[in-house]
Amino acid sequence: MAKSKTQFVCQNCGTVHNRWAGKCDGCGEWNTIIEDDQMGGIGSGPGKVPKKGRAVALTTLSGETEEAPRIFTGISELDRATGGGFVRGSAVLVGGDPGIGKSTLLMQAAAALSRRGHRIIYVSGEEAVAQVRLRAQRLDAADTEVLLAAETNVEDILATIGEGKRPDLVIIDSIQTLWSDTADSAPGTVTQVRTGVQAMIRFAKQTGAAMVLVGHVTKEGQIAGPRVVEHMVDAVLYFEGDRGHHYRILRTVKNRFGPTDEIGVFEMSDKGLREVTNPSELFLGERNSKSPGAAVFAGMEGTRPVLVEVQALVAPTSLGTPRRAVVGWDSSRLSMILAVLEAHCGVKLGQHDVYLNVAGGYRITEPAADLAVASALVSSLAGLALPADCVYFGEISLSGAVRPVSQTAQRLKEAEKLGFPGAMLPATSAEVPKGANGRWVTIEDLPDLVSRIAGSAAKLRQTPEDD
């Protein structure tokens, strides 16, 4: 009989250690390493000798391919985030903070698919059947044929969903509550989460049913448990949003069957989540165009252009060390912009507190927002409002040059559609449409931007008042 080998696995990052230690070498967290039986898992057990392998047929890269069959939910924002609907036989991981609306979204999707004639099974591991029914009644989904179960044992769930006709979609809420008889650790640990997810993915691949797994996130915003779960599934969606705002964003960070960095925007109401087909209007709905320190950034989320307002406040400091507060953007990126402004433009911000905010609780990840941030900072320091009908986008290098960004044409088209005919963009942009609008201003470097803002301010001061 083979001897069972023991290993130690970090609960935070999944790093494997040969012996127990107080601190993980992978992520640096303390007291996150537990003992894990390497022989455990579905289809194996202590003392089981692996069988001899068999040779599989090899093939070439050329050959006929078929488009993955999809299940369309009819919820356009959800279908956009998943790349056109759920793929049969795939596993999708949906993560988000507790109470953000994951179960609400999936219940609405299950009801929509059931009305289209699909067989849907919803397995809840956190709530009783009565609680799920109450949510369904609130969302007007109680009249659908969605099949419901409250169970956490992996083997019982597999036996339940394997009976009768094959389901088109199975929703497991959530993976942190699953536990298997083949693993001795508690639910939510690395071994149990990995075992449960492996079993659900195997069922999806063998039967062709789409599998949706719900996962909670840690305070750092990552899926709770081992990061290996994100590598096992076919798609990873994060449901984001600030509880102080009524909108929610479904963001795609991994998709083997579609584009990544796509987003779907929803608005939370007492009747569930409502689709927002034009998120730019949502983020710009309460904008004050006469306020200094505000610039409209034309960004991209996957294939969708999004306009959002960047707000900056520069005020003299009374502290020895000026404050730098950032909401919705990278604080390191802000430090770089401040350094470039001081080194190449002579804009002294060392004795000023700097506050930067992205309106509506939206979070910007692309470096194309550098030009909008720099414009907002200079505008706030000078106390002058920027043109109300102008958008800004471009990446700033350490030398002060403004670098071009991708998808310029889409950004300008979205801006014009929403009433922003003016734009400040990099001078070397190669995707500017022919017959460009005369109000599109090309910027070569950061000093050019600062001089243009200062020049427009001088013109405003010299303009005589109307009689």
Buried (B, 14 or more C-beta within 10 A) or exposed (E): EEEEEEEBBBBBBBBEBEEEEEEBEBBEBEEBBBEBBBBBBBEEEBEEEEEEEEEEEEEEEEEEEEEBEBBBBEBEBBBBBBBBBBBBBBBBBBBBBEEBBBBBBBBBBBBBBBBEEBBBBBBBBBBEEEEBBEBBEBBEBEEBEBBBBBBBBBBEBBEBBEEEEEBBBBBBBBBBBBBBEBBBBEBBBBBBBBBBBBBBBBBBBEBBBBBBBBBBBEEEEBBBBBBBBBEBBBBBBBBBBBEEBBBBBBBBBBBEBBEBBBBBBBBBEEEBBBEBEBBBEBBBEEBEEEBBBBBBBBBBBBEBBBBBBBBBBBEEBEEEEBEBEBBBBBEEBBEBBBEBBEEBBEBEBEEBBBBBBBBBBBBBBBBBBBBBBBBBBBBBBBEBBBBBBBBBBBBBBEEBBBBBBEBBEBBBBBBBEBEBBBBBBBBEBEBBEEEEEEBBBBBEBBBBBBEBBEEEBEEEEEEEEEE
